[in-house]
């Protein structure tokens, strides 16, 4: 059976039963049908955080797939299988990639969160609420200009962009306000995908409604003709935006195939934004469970770096262990093997590709000073010689590793991994102190260079004239203390997707910079990365359908 068939054949427990087992009282629960609910953190504010935080990241992604979400889910299930209380805290999928290349983002095989079709398509409407709040702000900015422009906004320097939760390259750059004076003032504009919007990043960094409202008010929407920043609070939109986001701010509760509780909430992209689920969901999970498995998007150079340098820096959270997911297939791809040949044993390519895994391991261990282990996501095509080569390499570098067979066996297939994670946490209890890639007081230039050189292993950073101009202005405006969020390709340590393995000494080019005042960081765009993806030649949407009984097919 394929993923959706496995999911549809599963017997789910009522979500009230999952909530009860997790210690969530009825008054904190708002059900969305039988199998989905929202949890109100306000009703649980008196409970202290007790859980150990397990951050799952991965090697640099390849078209071969690494299965980071699948391993995250199977690890949480595996912890339950060895008698530990565990909970997942994951991001919500964006519909753009679901209909584009990805086809779904709820795990795979026997390690899935359910109901998978609902989670992948609309879910509880959080993304729609974020889209609406973002576009309300855009409408109010343009209306302010139309109705007299009391704040003296320079129409050429409006900073907020509209968004939608779909891959649509046609909307990347547009001209709006056409049709005469009654229809607004013509100006260049554009759309970002919702997951890349500043409102999404702000939503995920917020810890409660009052914090959300404050953060929304801090969004810089434009500059005035006399060079002053204009914020959302000056436009007066933050209250209405927060009202739209009130219900969305409550984390969503679902379950895995093994009935492990999962909080699925927020979904910023890690190659454009900070790539982590919401702060509120992470904190809630830490209150409700002894072990919390969370995931940071794409490879550890993107997701884990931003989880640590942005989310942990701003919240005081600290992972007790970092799990790096790798597959032998993907490592061979980093060693130069084409996708069509990955099922054939190739020890030299695997040995070459191991450089990518070891580069990520050393970043976690030597830069951030955190315990790290490798989860080998098992494929039936892995040969005994390849397995031995990988495990020997990890042993030689003193890196603990364990197999995960969660795709085929669910939690039972991840018991070895789960026990190894628990042992590593216990072994390092009280012995580690998280270090960041750069200090708060470093300049924006120094912060970008620190990430590029320490984490990506670049030799130098080239800032375009436009990037320098914006960084200098942000520094003058008082934003130099913000952490940086580098937006770059997920397929390489560098800004060139074709540089596989562990390249070093390259030049990283920062071509543009944006302030994310609500989320509290500065985004630096490297290479040709963009905030609105397009659909591929054969989008996954071509295979998605629903029959007369309402049964959806084609989501994977």
FIDO-174840 format. One record per residue: residue in three letters; x, y, z of N, C-alpha, C in turn. Coordinates in steps of 0.1 Angstrom, whole numbers, plus 5000, padded with zeros to 4 digits. Example, Ala and Ser with C-alpha at 12.3 -4.5 7.8 and 13.67 -1.06 7.14 Angstrom:
% residues 2
ala513249435078512349555078513249675078;ser512849785071513749895071512950005079;
END
This chain:
% residues 556
unk500849885000500050005000500950135000;unk500450234994501150364994500750435007;unk501350555009501250625022499750665025;unk499050715015497650755017496750635020;unk497050525014496250405016496550345030;unk497750355034498050315048497350405058;unk497350535055496750625064495250605065;unk494650585053493150565053492650435058;unk493650335059493250205065493450205080;unk494050305086494250305100493050335108;unk492950285120491950305129492350415139;unk491750535138492150645147491350635160;unk491950685171491250705183490550845183;unk489450865190488850995191489851095197;unk489951215192490951305196490751335211;unk489551325216489351345231490051245239;unk490151125234490851015241492351045240;unk492951095229494351125228494651245238;unk493751335238493951455247493951415262;unk493051325265492951285279494151205283;unk494651125274495951045278497151145279;unk497051255272498151355272498051445284;unk496951435292496751525303496151665300;unk495451665288494851795284493351795289;unk492951885297491651885302490651925292;unk489351895293488351925283488152075281;unk488352155291488152295290489252365281;unk490352285278491352345270491252295256;unk490252215253490152145240488952205232;unk489252235219488152275209488352175198;unk487352085196487451975186487052025172;unk487751975162487452005148487051865142;unk485851815144485451685141485951585151;unk486051455147486451355157487951335159;unk488751385150490151345151491151465151;unk490651585152491451705152490951795163;unk491851855170491451955180492452065181;unk492052175187492952285191493052285206;unk494252315210494452325225494752465229;unk494152515239494252645244495352655254;unk496552705251497652715261497352795273;unk496452885272496052975283495552885295;unk494752785291494152695301495252605308;unk496452605303497552525308498752605312;unk498552735315499652825317500352795331;unk499652725340500252705353501152575353;unk501052495343501852375343503352415339;unk504252365346505652395342506252305331;unk507152355324507852265314508752165320;unk508652045316509351935322510151845311;unk509751855299510251765289511651785284;unk512251675279513551685272513251715258;unk514051805252513751855238514751785228;unk514151715219514951645209514751715195;unk515851765190515751835177516151745166;unk515351725156515651635145515951725133;unk517151705127517451775115518051675105;unk518851715096519251615086520551665078;unk521051575070522051605061521451705050;unk522251755041521751845031520851765022;unk519551815019518551735012519051704998;unk518551594993518751554979517451504973;unk517351484960516151434954515951294957;unk516851224964516651084968515851084981;unk515751194988514951195000515651145012;unk515351205024516051165036515051115046;unk513851155046512751105055512851165069;unk513151295070513351365083512051355091;unk510951395084509651395092509251245095;unk509451155086509151015089509950965101;unk511251005102512050965113511651035126;unk511251155125510751235137509551165143;unk508651125134507451055139507750915145;unk508550845138508850705143509650715156;unk510550815157511250835170510250865181;unk509350945179508350975190507550845193;unk507150775183506450645185507450545192;unk508650545188509650455194509850475208;unk509850605212509950645226508850585234;unk507650585229506450525235506650375236;unk507250315225507350175225508350125236;unk509250205240510150165251509750225264;unk508450265265507850305278508050455282;unk508450535273508550685276507350765272;unk507050865279505950955275506551055265;unk506051055253506551145242505451215235;unk505851325228504951405220505751465209;unk505051485198505651555186505251695186;unk506151785181505851925178506351955165;unk505451955154505951965140505252085134;unk505752115122505152225114504052175106;unk503152265102502052235093502552245079;unk502052155070502552155056501852285049;unk502652335039502052435031501452375018;unk500352415014499652355003500452374989;unk501252474988501952494976502852374972;unk503752334981504552214978503652084977;unk502552074984501751954984501251944969;unk500852044963500352044949501452054939;unk502652084944503852104935504651984934;unk505851984941506751864940506651774952;unk506351824964506351744976505251634977;unk504051684974502951594975502351564989;unk502951614999502551595013503651605022;unk503451625035504451645045504051595058;unk503551475059503051415071503651285075;unk504951265070505551135072505351045061;unk505650915063505450815053505350675059;unk504750585051504650445055503850435068;unk504450365077503850335090504250445101;unk504850555096505250665105504550785100;unk503350805103502550925097501750985109;unk501551115107500551185115499251185107;unk498151175115496751155109495751255115;unk494751285107494351245093495251315083;unk496051245075497051305067496451395056;unk495251355050494751445039494251575045;unk493651575057493251695063494451785067;unk495451725072496651805076497351875064;unk497351795053498051845041497151945033;unk495851935035494852025027493952105036;unk494252225039493452315047493652305062;unk493552175067493652145081492652225089;unk493052305099492152385107492052525102;unk492652555090492552695085493552785090;unk494552745097495652835102496252915091;unk496652845080497352915069496453015063;unk495152985062494153085056494053205065;unk494053185079494053295088495253385087;unk496453325085497653395084497653475071;unk497153405060497053475047496153595048;unk494953575055494053685056494553805064;unk495253775075495853875084496953955076;unk497753885069498753945061498154045050;unk497153995043496554075033495654185038;unk495154165050494454285056495454395059;unk496654365064497654465066497954535053;unk498154455042498454515029497354615024;unk496154565026494954645022494954775030;unk495254765043495154885051496254985048;unk497454935045498555025041498155095028;unk497655025018497255095005496055185007;unk495155145017494055235019494455365026;unk495455355035496055475042496555565031;unk497355515022497855595011496755665003;unk495755585000494555634992493755744999;unk493655725012492755815020493555935026;unk494555985019495156115023496656095027;unk497055975030498455945034499056035045;unk498356035056498756115067500156085072;unk500655965070501955925075503055955064;unk502656015053503556055043504355935037;unk503655815035504355695030504855715016;unk506055675013506555675000506055554993;unk505255564983504655454976505655364970;unk506855414967507955324961508655244972;unk508355274984508955194995508055125005;unk506955074999506054985007506754855008;unk506854805020507654685023506854555024;unk505654565027504854445029504354395016;unk504354265014503854195002502654105005;unk501754094995500654004997501153864996;unk500253775001500753635001499553544998;unk499853414994498853314993499553184995;unk498753074999499352945002499352854989;unk500052904979500052824967501352864959;unk501952764952503052794943502452864931;unk502852994929502253064917503353174912;unk504253134904505253224899504753344892;unk503553334886502953454879502753574888;unk502653544901502453654911503653714918;unk504853664914506053704921506253854919;unk506053904908506154054905504954104897;unk504254194903503054244896502954394897;unk502054454890501754604891500254604895;unk499954674906498554684910498154824912;unk496854844915496354984916496055044903;unk495854964892495555024879494055054878;unk493655134869492255154866491755294870;unk492655384873492255514877492355544892;unk492155674895492355714909491455644919;unk490255604915489355534924489755394928;unk490755344921491255204923492655194930;unk493055304935494355304942495455374934;unk496655364939497855424932498655314926;unk498855314913499655214906501055204912;unk501455084915502855064920503254914918;unk504554894918505054754917504754684930;unk504354554929504054484941504354334938;unk503954244947504154104945503654024956;unk503653894954503153794963504253704968;unk504353674981505153564986504153444990;unk504753324990503953214995503753235010;unk502553195015502253225029503353185039;unk503953065037504953015046506153105046;unk506353185036507553275036507153415040;unk505853445044505453575048505953615062;unk506053745064506553795077505453765088;unk504253765084503153725094503353585099;unk503653495090503953355094505053345104;unk506153415100507353405109507053475123;unk506253585123505853645135504953555143;unk503953495137503053405143503753295150;unk504753235144505453125150506453165161;unk506853285161507753335172506953385184;unk505653405182504853465193504553365204;unk504553415216504253335228503053395235;unk501853365229500653415234500053535226;unk498853565229498153675221498753805223;unk499053845236499553975238500953995231;unk501753885232503053895225502853905210;unk501853825205501553835190501153975186;unk500254035194499854165190500954265190;unk501854255200503054345200503954325188;unk504154195185505054165174504454215161;unk503154195159502454235147502654385145;unk502454455156502654605156504054645152;unk505054565154506454595151506754575136;unk505954515129506154495115506354625108;unk507554645101507754765093507154755080;unk506154835077505354815064505854905053;unk506555015056506955105046507955205052;unk508455295043509255415048508555535043;unk508655645050508055765047508955845037;unk508455945031509256025022510456095029;unk510356115042511456175049512356075056;unk512155945052513155835056512855775069;unk511655785074511255715087510555585084;unk510855485093510055355092508655375097;unk507755315089506355315093505955175097;unk505355155108505055025114503554995113;unk503254865114501854815115501054895126;unk501654915137500954985148500555125144;unk501355195136501055325131499855315121;unk499755215114498655195105497355155113;unk497655085124496555055133495854915130;unk496654825123496054695119496254585129;unk497154605139497554485147496454425155;unk495454505159494354445167493454355158;unk493154405147492254325138493054205133;unk494354215130495154105126495153995137;unk495354035149495353945161494053875162;unk492953955160491653895161491453785150;unk491953805138491853695128492753575132;unk493753595140494653495143494453425157;unk493353475164493153425177493053275178;unk492153215170491953075171493152995164;unk493753055154494852995147496052985157;unk496153075167497353065176497252945185;unk496152885186496052765195496652645187;unk497652575193498152455185497152345182;unk497452275171496552175167496952035172;unk496051965177496351825183495851715173;unk496751625169496351515161497151395167;unk497251285160497851165165498651095154;unk499551005157500350925148499550795146;unk500050715136499450585134499550495147;unk500550525156500650455168499950525180;unk499250635176498450705186499250795196;unk500450825191501250925199500651065196;unk500451145206499951285204500951375197;unk500451455188501251535180500651675179;unk501451775181501051915180501551965166;unk500751995157501152045144500752185142;unk501752275142501352415143502352515137;unk501952595127502852685121503752625110;unk504152695100504952635090505752725082;unk506752795088507652875079508652795072;unk509052825060510052755053511452775059;unk512252675059513652695065514652745055;unk514252745042515252805032514952955030;unk513853005036513453145034513253205048;unk512553135057512253185070513053095081;unk512553085093513353015103512952865104;unk511952815097511752675095511452595107;unk510752655117510452575130508952595132;unk508352495139506952505144506852615154;unk505652655158505452765167506152745181;unk506552865187507052865200505952805210;unk504752855208503652815217503452665217;unk503552595205503352445204504552375211;unk505752425209506952365215506852375230;unk506452495235506452505250505252425256;unk504152415248503052335253503452185254;unk504152135244504551995243505451965255;unk506352065258507352045269506652035283;unk505452095284504652085296503951955297;unk503551895286502751775286503451645284;unk504751645282505351515279506851515285;unk507351405287508751385292509751405281;unk509351365268510251375257509451445245;unk510051545240509351625229510251615217;unk509751555206510451545193509951655184;unk510851745180510551855171511551845159;unk511251915149512051905137512252045131;unk513452065125513752195119514052165104;unk513452245095513352215081514652205074;unk514652115063515852095055517052045063;unk518252075057519452035064519752115076;unk520752065084521052125097521652265095;unk522252295083522852425081521752525080;unk520552485076519352585075518552575088;unk517752455089516752445100517352445113;unk518352365116518952355129519652485133;unk520352545124521052675126520052785131;unk518952785123517952895127517152855140;unk516952725142516252685154517152735166;unk518452715165519352755176519552905176;unk520052965165520453105166519253205166;unk518053155162516953245163515953205174;unk515353085173514353035182514853015196;unk516052945198516552925211517053055217;unk517753135209518253265214517153355219;unk515953355212514853445216513953385227;unk514053255229513053195239513753125251;unk515053105250515653025261515552875260;unk514952825249514852685247516252635244;unk516452505247517752435244517552295241;unk517952245229517852105227518652025236;unk518151905241518951815249519851725240;unk519451715227520151635218519751675204;unk520651665194520251685180520451555173;unk519451515165519451385158519551425143;unk520551385136520751405122520351285114;unk519351305105518851195097519651185084;unk520051065081520751035068520350905062;unk520450895049520150775042521450745034;unk521650615032522850575024522650615010;unk521350615005521050664991521450804990;unk521050894999521351034998522851064999;unk523550985008524951005009525650974996;unk525250864989525750824976525550934966;unk524351004967524051114958525051224960;unk525351254973526351354976527751314971;unk527951184969529151134964529251124949;unk528151184942528251194928527351094920;unk526651004927525750904920524450964915;unk524050934903522850984898521650914905;unk520450974905519350914912518950784907;unk519150754893518750634887519650514892;unk520850544897521750444901521950424916;unk521050494924521250484938521050354945;unk520250264938520050134944521150034942;unk522150074935523349994932524450024943;unk525049914948526149934958527250014952;unk527750114960528850204955529550254967;unk530550184972531250224984532050344982;unk532850364971533550484970532750614970;unk531550604963530650724964530150754978;unk529750644985529350664999530350725007;unk531650675006532750735014532850885010;unk532750914998532851054994531751144999;unk530551084999529351155004529251175019;unk530051085026530051105041530551235045;unk531351305037531851435041530651535044;unk529551515037528451605040527851575054;unk527651455057527151415071528151465082;unk529451435080530351475090530451625092;unk530251705081530251845082529151895091;unk527951835089526851875098527051825113;unk527651705114527951655128528851755135;unk529851795128530851885135530352025138;unk529352075129528752195133527952185146;unk527152075147526352065159527352045172;unk528351965170529151925181530152035185;unk530752105174531852195177531452335178;unk530452375170529952515170528952535181;unk527952455181526852475191526952395204;unk527952305204528352235216527252145222;unk526452085212525351995216525651855213;unk525051765222525151615218524551585205;unk525151505197524551475184524651325181;unk523651275175523651135170523051125156;unk523451025149522951005135521850895135;unk520750925129519650835126519750785112;unk520050655110520150605096518750555092;unk518150625083516850595078517050475068;unk516550365072516950235065516050215052;unk516750175041516150135029516449995026;unk515549915020515849775017517049765007;unk517349864999518449864990519749884996;unk519849915009521149935016521849805016;unk523049795011523849665012524549655025;unk524949535029525649515042526949585041;unk527649585030528949665029528749815031;unk527649865026527350005027527050045041;unk526249955048525849985062527149975071;unk528049885068529249865076530149995073;unk530250035061531050155058530550275066;unk529250295066528650415073528850405088;unk528550285094528650275108530150275113;unk531050225105532450235108532950375108;unk532450455098532850595097532350675109;unk531150645114530650715126531350675138;unk531750545139532450495151533850565151;unk534450575139535850635139535850785143;unk534650855141534550995145533851005159;unk533650895165533050895179531650955179;unk530850925168529450975167528550855169;unk527650855179526650745181525650745169;unk525350625165524350625154523450495156;unk522250505151521250395152520350395140;unk519850275137518950255126517550295130;unk516850345120515350365121514650285109;unk513850205113513050135102511550165104;unk511350295108509950335111509050335099;unk509550365087508650365075507950225074;unk508650115076508049985074507349935087;unk507849975099507449915111506950015122;unk506850135119506350235128507250245140;unk506650265152507450285164508250165168;unk507850045164508549925167509849925159;unk509849985148511049995140512050095144;unk511650175154512550285159512950275174;unk512750155179513050135193514550145196;unk515350095187516850105188517250255189;unk516650335179516950475178516550545191;unk515250515195514750585207515550555220;unk515950435222516850405233518150465233;unk518750475220520050545219519950695222;unk518850755218518550895221518450915236;unk517650835243517450845257518850825264;unk519650735260520950705266521850825264;unk521850885252522651005250522251125258;unk520951145260520451255268520951235283;unk520751105288521151075301522651095303;unk523351055294524851065295525351205295;unk524651295289525051435288524251525297;unk523451475306522651555315523551645323;unk523251775322523951875330525351905325;unk525751845314527151865309527351955297;unk526251995291526352085279525752225282;unk526352315274525852455275525852505261;unk524652535256524452575242525252705239;unk525952695228526652815223526052855209;unk525952985207525353035194526553055184;unk526153075171527153085161527753225162;unk527053325168527653465168526953525181;unk527653635186527053705198526053805193;unk525153845202524153955199524754085194;unk525954115200526454245198527254255185;unk527454145178528154145165527254235155;unk527954285145527154365135526454265125;unk525454315118524754235108525754165098;unk526754245094527754185085528454075091;unk528854095104529653985111528753865114;unk527453885116526553775119526453685106;unk526253755095526053685082527353605079;unk528453675081529753615078530053495087;unk529653505100529853395110529053275105;unk527753285101527053175097527653115084;unk528053205075528553155062529853085064;unk530753125072532053065074532052955084;unk531352965095531352865105530452745102;unk529252775096528252665094528352625079;unk528352715070528452675055529852635051;unk530852685058532252665055532652745042;unk532052865040532452955030533753015032;unk534453065022535753135024535553285025;unk534453335019534153475019532753505016;unk532253625019530953665017530953795008;unk530253794997530153914988528753974990;unk528754094995527554174996527354264984;unk526254244977525954334966525754484971;unk525754574962525554714966524154734973;unk523154664967521854674973521754624987;unk522454504989522454445002523154535012;unk524254595008525054685017524154805021;unk523454855011522654975014521654945025;unk520954825023519854795033520454765046;unk521554685047522154655060522554785067;unk523154875060523655005066522355075071;unk521255075064520055145068519455075081;unk519454945080518954875092519754895104;unk521054905103521954935114521655075119;unk521555175110521155305114519855315122;unk518955225117517555225123517455155136;unk518555085140518655025154518354875154;unk518454805142518154665141519454575141;unk520554635144521854555143521854445153;unk521054455164521154345175520354225171;unk519554235160518654115156519554005151;unk519153885153519753765147519453765132;unk520253695124520053685110519553555105;unk518753555095518053435089518453435074;unk519453345071519953345057519053255049;unk518553315038517753245028518553195017;unk518653065015519553015004518952875000;unk519552824990519152694985519352584996;unk518452494997518552385006519352275002;unk519752274989520452154983521952164984;unk522552264990523952264992524252355004;unk525452325010525952415020526152555014;unk526452565001526752694995525452754990;unk525552864982524352924975524252874961;unk524952764958524852704944524352554946;unk523152534942522552404944523252284938;unk524152314929524952204923526152164930;unk526552234940527752204948527352104959;unk527451974957527051874966528251844976;unk527951744985529051704994529251815005;unk530451845007530851945018531852045012;unk531352135003532252234997532752325007;unk533852385004534452485014535252585005;unk535452705012536252805005535552884994;unk534252854992533552924982533153064986;unk532653144977532153274980530553274981;unk530053314992528553324993528153474990;unk527153484981526753614976525453654983;unk525353764990524153814996523653924987;unk522553904980522053994970520954094975;unk520254054986519154134991518954105006;unk518354195013518054185027516654245030;unk515954175039514654215044514654215059;unk513954315064513654315079512454235082;unk512454145091511254085097511054135111;unk510554255112510454325125509554255135;unk508454195130507554125139508153995145;unk508853915136509553795141510753825149;unk511453935146512553975153513853935147;unk513953925134515253885127515353955114;unk516553955108516854015095517153895085;unk516453895074516553795064517553845053;unk518553755051519553785040519353685029;unk519153735017518853645005520153614998;unk520553484998521853444991521553374978;unk522353394968522053324955520753374949;unk520053274943518853314935517553264943;unk517653244956516453194963515353304962;unk514153254962512953344961511953304971;unk510953394973509953374984508653324978;unk508553304965507353244959507753144949;unk507653014953508052904944507052894932;unk507452824922506552784911506252644910;unk505252604902504952454901505952394891;unk506252264893507152194883506452154871;unk507152094861506552054849505451954850;unk505551864860504551774863504151784878;unk503351884881502951904895502151794901;unk502351774914501651664921500151674920;unk499651804918498251824916497551744905;unk498351704895497851624884497351494888;unk497851444900497451304904496551304916;unk496151424921495351434933493851444928;unk493051364935491651354931490751314943;unk489451324941488551274952487351204945;unk486951094951485851014945484551054950;unk483450994945482151024948481851014963;unk482650934970482450914984483251004993;unk483951094986484751194993486151144997;unk486551034992487850974995488951034986;unk489951094992490951164985492151074981;unk492651084969493751004965494851094959;unk496051044958497151114951498051194960;unk497651214973498551284983499551184988;unk500751214988501751114992502851185002;
END
